[in-house]
Amino acid sequence: MQVLRCSYWLDELRTEAWLIAKVGSGAGNMAGTMMGGCSATLLDQGCGLLFSSGHRGATAYLNIQYQAPVAVP
């Protein structure tokens, strides 16, 4: 069972990042929506790629206020 597969791209100036994610059914809960940890991970990875500028770093604090559930296949 594949849960999550991602591909990332950055433009040459590192001002834009693209994250393409293929989310499998293993990322969902019994209601058929994505678990919050999966969507948080996608957001964190995307921001990390854009802002890291080739340096190592870590997220110290991530606060997400979800507006609506994300359906998974």
C-alpha positions in Angstrom: 0.0 0.0 0.0 1.5 3.3 -1.1 0.7 6.2 1.2 2.5 9.2 -0.2 4.8 9.8 -3.2 6.1 13.3 -3.9 8.1 15.1 -6.5 9.5 18.6 -6.0 10.8 21.3 -8.4 12.4 24.7 -7.8 12.9 27.5 -10.3 16.4 28.7 -10.9 16.0 31.7 -8.6 14.5 29.6 -5.8 11.5 31.9 -5.7 8.9 29.3 -6.6 8.5 25.7 -5.6 6.2 23.0 -7.0 5.2 20.0 -5.0 3.3 17.2 -6.8 1.9 14.6 -4.4 0.3 11.3 -5.1 -1.7 10.3 -2.0 -2.8 6.8 -1.7 -5.7 5.4 0.4 -3.2 4.6 3.2 -3.0 8.3 4.0 -6.7 8.5 4.8 -8.7 7.8 7.8 -12.0 5.9 8.2 -14.0 9.0 7.0 -12.1 9.0 3.6 -10.2 12.2 4.3 -6.4 12.8 4.6 -4.9 12.6 8.1 -3.7 16.0 9.3 -0.2 14.8 9.7 0.1 14.0 6.0 -1.2 17.4 4.9 1.1 19.1 7.5 4.1 17.1 6.1 3.3 18.2 2.6 3.1 21.9 3.6 6.3 21.6 5.7 8.3 20.0 2.9 7.2 22.5 0.3 8.1 25.5 2.5 11.4 23.9 3.5 12.4 23.5 -0.1 11.5 27.1 -1.0 13.1 28.7 2.1 16.1 26.5 2.8 18.3 27.9 0.0 20.5 24.8 0.2 21.1 25.1 3.9 20.1 22.5 6.5 17.3 23.5 8.8 14.3 22.2 10.8 10.8 23.4 11.5 10.7 24.7 15.1 6.9 25.3 15.2 4.1 24.5 12.7 0.6 25.6 13.5 -2.1 24.7 10.9 -5.8 25.6 11.3 -7.7 23.3 8.9 -10.6 24.9 7.0 -12.0 21.7 5.5 -11.2 18.0 5.1 -9.1 16.8 2.1 -10.7 13.8 0.4 -8.4 10.9 -0.6 -9.0 8.3 -3.3 
